[in-house]
Amino acid sequence: MTACSKIEYADTLEPDALMKLVFKGWEANSIVERPILKVQDDGFNTKGMYLTPVKVFRLGDDRAVMLTRAIPLNTGKISIDVLAAYWFKRDGEKWLLEARQDEIDTLRSLQKIETVKIMELAPAKQGLLIEYSESHRGETGIFAQLYMLAQHHVTGLIPENQDVLLTMKERNHADCIRRMKKAPGKPERVRLNDREGRDGNCLDIQVTLQLKPGKDLPGDIVLSANAKMFEYREIERHDIPDASGEYFTSYEVIPSALRSSMVFQYDEAKGKYQRVSGGKSFLPEWYRE
């Protein structure tokens, strides 16, 4: 995509109209190149990126903000997408570009944005909550990042590499799927076919996020988790196959159904939330990455 007819304003807050205002000549599925593309060159986006609108929020009668996602031309496990924000003001019936922040954060290209919403952090302080998911080989995780949505600027409120876990479901083999359909029960010993495998983890963790607005500073975040898990402790590998030539491994399956919580408070000096109670993770110690 190259610069063509210059658009000075948008008639509506429809995402496509705003995209064409910010990125001259933009069309869906087109490649945006420099100098229109402002994202820092990281080696993946040298030849440009695909740009897509994520969400438009009306901030008042005459203000709005749009979030966008920039996607490399070649995506993979290590490729990175870039999130950005653009602010608009109304002049009569026209919407004008007021400010821009071309990089607010990154996501791996394999991660899908599920939900974007505005949350009240404190009087006159708004937060932006982004929930995203990633699925791989029977595993699904949903995580969240929280940002301060200030005038013409978005800043992260969660420490780096500490995204909030909201959901983790892993059911990678038939024995796990069967057990998840009923109550956890008692520990028992099982013998599983090595060909079918007992790969990965067996758990279902659901986390509720609550944020009660503070008086002046962002209020506390409370995470409440319900978890159903089965730990497979290997007891013995059977070196001799059965009559059909299949190999087996014996495990002790230890079930658990847990409830736990974490509380995070905003640290004004650091400008980030810090955990003040609860464990470091809702994932069990035996969890395998």
Disulfide bonds with the S-S distance in Angstrom:
Cys176-Cys202 2.09
